[in-house]
Amino acid sequence: MARTLPDVLRCDWPAELPEPPPATAQALERAAAVLRHGGLVAIPTETVYGLAADALDEEAVAGIFRAKGRPATNPLIVHVADAAMARSLAASWPPAAAAIAARLWPGPVTIVVPRGPRIPAIVTAGGPTVALRCPDHRLARRLIAAAGVPLAAPSANRSEAVSPTTAHHVLESLGDKVALILDGGPCSRGIESTVVDCTTVPPRILRPGPLSRAALEEVVGGPVVAPADEPRATAAGPSRAPGQQPRHYAPRTPLEIAGDPLGRVGELLDAGRRVGLLTTRAAAALGSLAGRRELVVVPMPADPQAYARLLYATLHALDQRALDRIVVEPPPDAEPWAAVWDRLRRAATPPLPPLRSARSDRDP
């Protein structure tokens, strides 16, 4: 029997309006009803689109894992409407968590704290901690309030694939595996949240994201440990936070980061391959490669936040071009680019070796 695709409901909410327009309010209530009945709804956030379910309903959460093909060892982030809801889900509230929630929420930062008894073990992959976030997106927070429950919401795509930053990306990846899609337009940040383990002293960044280490240190009033160079996930047990798999965020087209991108592109073109190139160079710097018919050049911003915002959308677009290879010019090896490097390294085929110089001498 043929299965129908989900409805995609456009949700406009102009910034000058304190309340959503009637059509958007109706869409949010419909989505809340789906969630209250154990269904899956794709929702916009400022980072990427999430595949949401009632975080307190074990069977609903199991539906997320089935829809994504997600391994049970990969925990989920729980999205909350405010810090009060977050505290009700934690067994304790470390000082770093309190500081981050007070000053950086709503925002693209997730805190890992001891798991409270209300959270099913499936959400945390059986681990003793839970990852919590208050999204900086009015639609997402209003939906959580309307549903009356926290929402488990990993990225709304099949496991290991490129995360979605538009409703169309969700529909293309998940199809009929989701009951409803709320279309809030393109995501403003474009990559997943920074994840901070607040159960350790000092706190430790488990996944780099839009909020920098320096911003976190200013808020917590002390050092914050940067991510280790190597991916932490292993097949032996659960991860402490999502986004730790060695291979993740990967397009269908094989992607490589080339130290000599123009030389590598030339080799591939001479071998008869169709190639996409991500570069911050001006078109004039491409030399003899300019104008080659089998080459798709994507100019990327030289600013790390702008680059991050466009990265996933660019990879989605290149996946539609029937290319043989995506070649990426290495971004700068500097802390502001840590999140971009993390996503590119995990998307690359084969994976690149760890970057050593990105670590601070304050890391243990």
C-alpha positions in Angstrom: 0.0 0.0 0.0 1.3 3.4 -1.0 2.0 5.7 2.0 1.2 9.4 1.8 3.8 12.2 2.3 3.3 14.4 5.3 1.6 17.8 5.1 4.1 20.7 5.1 2.6 23.6 6.9 4.1 27.1 6.3 4.5 28.9 9.6 5.1 32.6 9.2 5.5 34.8 12.3 6.7 38.3 11.6 9.2 39.6 14.2 7.0 42.6 15.0 4.0 40.5 16.0 4.0 39.3 19.7 1.6 36.4 18.8 1.6 34.1 15.8 -0.9 34.8 12.9 -4.0 32.6 13.0 -2.8 30.2 10.3 0.5 29.7 12.2 -1.3 29.3 15.5 -3.5 26.6 13.9 -0.5 24.8 12.5 1.2 24.8 15.9 -1.9 23.4 17.6 -2.1 20.7 15.0 1.5 19.8 15.5 1.0 19.8 19.3 -1.9 17.4 19.0 0.3 15.0 16.9 3.0 15.1 19.5 0.6 14.5 22.4 -0.6 11.4 20.6 2.9 10.0 20.2 3.6 11.1 16.6 6.7 12.7 15.0 6.8 16.3 13.8 9.7 18.0 12.0 10.3 21.4 13.5 12.4 24.4 12.7 15.1 25.7 15.1 17.8 28.3 14.7 20.4 25.5 14.2 18.8 22.7 12.0 15.4 21.2 11.6 14.6 18.6 14.4 12.6 15.4 14.3 10.5 15.9 17.5 8.6 13.6 19.8 7.4 13.7 23.4 10.6 13.2 25.3 8.7 11.6 28.2 7.0 8.9 26.0 9.3 6.0 25.5 7.5 4.6 22.5 7.3 8.0 20.8 11.1 8.4 21.2 11.6 4.9 19.8 9.8 6.2 16.7 12.6 8.7 16.2 15.2 6.0 16.2 13.3 3.9 13.7 12.6 6.8 11.4 16.2 7.9 11.3 17.8 4.5 11.4 19.7 5.9 14.4 21.9 3.6 16.6 20.5 3.1 20.1 23.9 4.2 21.5 23.5 7.7 20.2 21.6 9.9 22.7 19.1 12.6 21.9 18.9 16.3 22.9 15.8 17.3 24.8 14.4 20.7 23.8 12.7 22.7 26.5 10.6 25.9 26.6 12.6 27.5 29.4 15.2 26.8 32.2 12.4 25.8 34.7 11.4 23.0 32.4 15.0 21.9 32.0 15.6 21.8 35.8 12.6 19.6 36.2 14.3 17.0 34.0 17.7 17.0 35.8 18.8 15.2 38.9 21.0 18.1 39.8 21.8 21.5 38.3 25.6 22.2 38.3 26.8 25.8 38.5 28.0 25.8 34.9 24.6 24.7 33.7 22.9 27.4 35.8 25.2 30.1 34.3 24.8 29.0 30.7 21.0 28.7 31.0 20.7 32.1 32.6 22.8 34.0 30.1 22.9 32.0 26.8 19.4 30.5 26.6 17.4 30.6 24.4 20.4 29.9 22.2 22.4 27.3 20.2 24.0 25.7 23.2 23.2 22.3 24.8 24.1 21.5 28.4 24.7 17.9 29.6 23.6 17.4 33.2 22.7 14.4 35.5 19.5 12.7 34.2 16.4 13.0 36.3 13.9 10.2 36.8 11.3 11.6 34.4 13.6 11.0 31.3 13.3 7.5 29.8 16.6 5.7 29.4 16.1 5.4 25.7 16.6 9.2 25.4 20.0 9.1 26.9 21.1 5.8 25.4 21.0 4.3 28.9 23.5 6.8 30.2 23.3 8.8 33.5 23.2 12.2 31.9 20.8 14.1 29.7 21.4 16.8 27.0 19.1 19.8 27.3 18.6 22.9 25.1 16.2 25.8 24.9 16.1 26.8 21.2 16.3 30.4 20.1 13.3 30.0 17.7 9.9 31.3 18.7 8.0 28.6 16.8 9.9 25.8 18.5 9.4 27.2 22.0 5.7 28.0 21.4 5.2 24.4 20.1 6.9 23.0 23.3 4.6 25.1 25.4 1.5 24.1 23.4 2.4 20.4 23.6 3.0 20.7 27.3 6.0 18.4 27.2 9.7 18.6 26.5 10.6 17.4 23.0 13.4 15.0 22.0 14.5 16.3 18.7 17.6 15.2 16.8 18.2 16.4 13.3 15.3 15.5 11.0 17.2 13.3 8.5 18.4 9.8 8.1 21.2 8.9 10.4 24.7 10.0 9.3 23.4 12.1 6.4 23.6 15.9 6.0 21.4 17.7 8.5 18.4 19.6 7.1 18.2 23.4 7.1 15.0 23.7 5.2 11.6 21.9 5.3 12.4 20.6 1.8 15.5 18.9 3.0 13.4 17.1 5.7 10.8 15.9 3.1 13.6 14.7 0.8 15.4 12.7 3.6 12.5 11.3 5.7 9.5 11.3 3.3 6.6 9.5 4.9 8.4 8.6 8.1 7.3 11.9 9.7 3.6 12.8 10.4 3.9 16.6 9.9 6.5 19.2 8.9 6.4 22.8 10.1 8.1 25.0 7.6 9.7 28.0 9.4 12.0 28.9 6.6 15.8 28.4 6.4 17.7 27.9 9.7 19.6 31.0 10.7 22.6 29.2 12.2 22.9 26.2 9.8 24.8 23.8 12.0 24.0 22.0 15.3 24.4 23.5 18.7 27.5 23.6 20.8 27.3 20.8 23.4 28.9 21.4 26.9 29.3 18.7 29.6 28.5 20.5 32.8 29.0 17.5 35.0 32.8 17.9 34.9 35.0 20.6 36.4 35.9 22.5 34.3 33.1 22.0 31.8 34.0 20.3 28.6 32.8 21.0 25.1 31.7 17.7 23.6 30.7 19.1 20.2 31.8 22.5 18.8 29.0 24.6 17.4 27.9 28.2 16.9 28.8 29.4 20.4 32.6 29.6 20.9 34.7 28.4 23.7 35.6 32.0 24.6 31.9 32.9 24.9 31.3 30.0 27.2 34.3 30.8 29.3 33.1 34.4 29.8 29.7 33.1 31.0 31.0 30.4 33.4 33.7 32.6 34.7 36.5 30.1 34.2 38.2 27.6 31.8 36.2 25.4 29.4 38.0 22.4 28.0 38.0 22.1 24.2 37.0 19.0 22.4 39.6 16.2 22.1 41.2 15.9 18.7 39.8 12.4 18.1 36.1 11.4 17.8 34.9 9.9 21.1 32.3 7.5 20.0 33.1 3.8 20.0 31.0 0.8 19.2 31.5 -0.5 22.7 29.0 1.8 24.5 26.7 4.8 24.4 28.0 8.3 23.6 27.7 11.0 26.2 26.3 13.4 23.7 25.1 13.3 20.0 27.4 14.1 17.1 30.3 12.0 18.3 30.3 9.4 15.5 33.5 9.2 13.4 31.3 9.5 10.3 28.4 11.9 10.4 26.9 14.9 8.5 27.9 13.2 5.2 26.5 13.9 1.8 25.7 11.0 -0.6 28.5 12.3 -2.9 32.0 11.3 -1.6 33.6 14.4 0.0 37.3 15.0 0.6 39.3 17.9 2.1 42.3 18.5 -0.1 45.5 20.2 0.9 46.0 21.2 -2.7 42.4 21.6 -3.8 43.1 23.0 -7.3 45.6 20.3 -8.0 43.2 17.6 -6.8 40.4 19.0 -8.8 42.6 19.0 -11.9 43.4 15.4 -11.4 39.8 14.4 -11.0 38.7 16.4 -14.0 41.5 14.9 -16.1 40.2 11.4 -15.1 36.8 12.3 -16.4 35.1 12.9 -13.1 32.4 15.5 -12.3 33.5 17.6 -9.4 32.1 20.1 -7.0 34.6 22.5 -5.3 34.0 24.5 -2.1 36.5 27.3 -1.9 36.8 30.8 -0.4 39.1 31.9 -3.4 38.0 34.4 -5.9 37.1 33.0 -9.4 40.2 34.7 -10.8 42.4 32.4 -8.6 41.1 29.2 -10.2 43.4 29.6 -13.2 42.9 27.0 -15.9 40.1 25.3 -14.0 37.8 28.3 -14.6 35.1 27.4 -17.1 35.7 23.6 -17.1 32.3 22.1 -17.9 32.6 19.2 -15.4 33.4 21.5 -12.5 30.8 23.2 -10.2 32.5 25.9 -8.1 30.8 27.0 -5.0 32.2 30.3 -3.5 32.1 30.0 0.3 32.3 32.9 2.8 35.6 33.7 4.5 33.7 34.3 7.8 33.3 31.1 9.9 29.7 31.8 11.0 28.6 32.6 7.5 30.4 29.5 6.2 28.7 27.3 8.8 25.3 28.8 7.9 25.7 27.8 4.2 27.6 24.5 4.6 24.7 22.0 4.8 22.5 23.8 2.3 25.5 23.7 -0.1 26.1 20.0 0.4 22.4 19.3 -0.2 22.5 21.3 -3.4 25.6 19.5 -4.7 24.1 16.1 -4.0 21.5 17.0 -6.7 24.2 17.6 -9.3 25.2 14.0 -10.1 28.8 14.7 -9.1 31.5 12.0 -8.6 33.3 13.9 -5.9 33.1 17.0 -3.7 36.5 18.6 -2.9 36.7 21.1 -0.1 39.5 23.6 0.3 40.7 23.5 4.0 39.3 26.3 6.1 41.7 28.1 8.4 43.1 26.0 11.3 41.9 28.3 14.0 39.4 28.1 17.0 36.6 30.1 15.3 36.5 27.4 12.6 36.4 24.5 15.0 32.7 23.7 14.4 33.2 23.8 10.6 36.2 21.6 10.8 34.3 19.1 13.0 31.5 18.7 10.5 33.9 18.5 7.5 36.1 15.9 9.1 33.2 13.7 10.0 31.6 14.1 6.5 34.9 13.3 4.7 35.5 9.9 2.9 37.9 8.6 4.1 38.1 10.5 7.4 41.0 12.9 7.8 43.4 12.5 10.7 42.8 14.7 13.7 44.0 18.3 13.7 46.5 18.9 16.4 47.1 22.6 16.3 43.4 23.5 17.0 43.9 22.5 20.7 44.8 25.0 23.3 47.7 24.6 25.7 45.2 24.7 28.5 43.7 21.3 27.5 44.8 18.5 29.7 
